[in-house]
Amino acid sequence: MNDLEQAGWLHRPEIQAIFAALDGHKRRTRAVGGVVRDTIMGRAHGGDIDMATELVPDEVMARAKAAGISVYPTGIDHGTVTLKLGEVLAEVTTLRQDVETDGRHAVVAFGTDWVEDAKRRDFTLNALYCAADGTLYDPLGGVEDARNGVVRFIGDASQRIAEDGLRAYRFFRLSASHGEQRLDPDGLTACAAAVGRLDHLSRERVGHEVMRMLALPKVALSLAVMSEIRLLPLSDEALRALVAYESLGGQASPTRLALLAGQDTDALQDAWRLSNETISVAKSVMAAASLLADDKLAEAAYRHGEAAVEGLAAAASLGHWGMARLSEAARVLAKLVVPPFPLSGHDLTGLGMAPGPALGVELARLERLWIDSDFTLGKAELLTLVRV
């Protein structure tokens, strides 16, 4: 019995019900890509299930509805239908072959040829299919690449990138996540040659790929090579900080983003169309790091809360801290109990101050005194210090 036959996901009743509705036991529908690859590599796969099928989208939808499976035509123009049964989401795509492509959008034709469908995919370890009974279908020899953690483009690497320029970024991401940052020479050469011809890619797609990469355990080496070929220009300072951060065991994507961007997170937000929430967290980490670099631990904890923990790792990475300083700062930060600031504007108006800018300035001065006291000044003591 092979690994696929024993895979827990394959034996889920919902998965088998989807297979049954789509002639899976006749092998007209098969699981494909990540879940098959990760099973072969002995890795957990927590994402949705991708399936490939000989059935055209209308038939997929009709059969699924008849079987009581929810249907969402999420990519109907490209032959993709999302099915939901219980907690299982399956993206089912009709077998395809490219007719033409401009590097962003491919014109495809539906078909029933599994080899042609495999040839239009990106990497050999992703062109693996699994039938409903666990039988592996490996038309391009990708199983050995999967077992060995080799991320290899299918066929001509330059042609694969010309079909979809985002594959240059995926090459590095998948090499970091599944290849221990070993870079296939032909793939690297093709990616380097493609730099300068990728301006047509949408900023959102590039940003999504980069952020997925920044969340991986080990990426510093890959980022350095991406910078070297100018696929992802980074300063030497940022690269050094990213390497140092990784050596501390850090792998938070907002922190890596903060280190990568330095003080210019707004420029990256525009370049990659990142969400306000993502940028806000990165800014908070960097602001906390700045305070911690000046040994203002109490203020960092007060102003930035949990972000101060990542801010500490960022500060240590940027400042090349020794372990003694980092350990001591971490110890102090862990012991800090940050209460709420005990004063408000109402307290000052109660003392006769008029509402307005002057009141705000005075409240900020008192807050500063309170922070500098490590939060020991109480409300009564602060009120004695008010300058009316």
Buried (B, 14 or more C-beta within 10 A) or exposed (E): EEBBBEBEBBEBEBBBBBBBBBBBEEBBBBBBBBBBBBBBBEEEBEEBBBBBBBBBBEBBBBBBEEBEBEBBEEBBEBBBBBBBBEEBBBBBBBBBBBEEBEBBEBEBEBBEEBEBBBBBBBBBBBBBBBBBEBEBBBBBEBBEBBEEBBBBBBEEBBEBBBBBBBBBBBBBBBBBBBBEBBBBEEBBBBBBBBBEEBEEBEEEBBBBBBBBBBBBEEBBBBBBBBBBBEBBEBEEEBBBBBBBBBEBEBBBBBBBBBBBBBEEBEEBBEBBBBEEEBBBBBBBBBBBBBBBBEEBBBBBBBBBEEBBBBBBBBBBBBBEBEEEBBEEBBEBBEEBEBEEBBBEEEBBEEEEBEEEEEBEEBBEEBBEEBBEEBBEBEEEEBBEEBEE
